Amino acid sequence: MNNDILHNAPFIAAASSVFIAQFLKPFINAIFEHKFDWKLLHSTGSMPSSHTAGVIALVTSISLTYGVGSVYFAIAITFAMIVIHDAMGVRREAGKQAEVINEWSRLLSDIHREGEFTPENLKTMLGHSFSQVLGGALLGLIIGLITTGYFTSL
């Protein structure tokens, strides 16, 4: 067994999925929102979820490499559940709260036109919708299967 990180199928699958998901975000946004935004290359939120793609690719590759009965799979699936729950739950709710705070900030700015109050918008695209997580999961599954298949054929 090669101990080189560049021959570690689970790592390559997870890292590749994250990078590919991030790369796809501006293009998918352009299709659905009719606006191309390069900032999405390094942004959280949007379609597909790179967090989900990465952990699903990791889980897929580990299940193919070590089996679903391995301790590695147990660790990876537990980690994936936490990451996906966070992406859809906690971070999404924080984004909704940021939208409300930003609206209050605009209202305060209108009230204090003298310039004493300068609003700083909070980032509202923190979490993911179910469809964004599903997109990330499908991407991660595909990349996990392809990457692990490639490394096991070497």
Secondary structure, DSSP 8 states (H G I E B T S, - for coil): ----GGG-HHHHHHHHHHHHHHHHHHHHHHHHHS---GGGGG-SSSSS-HHHHHHHHHHHHHHHHH-TTSHHHHHHHHHHHHHHHHHHTHHHHHHHHHHHHHHHHHHHHHHTTTTT----------S--HHHHHHHHHHHHHHHHHHHHHHHT-
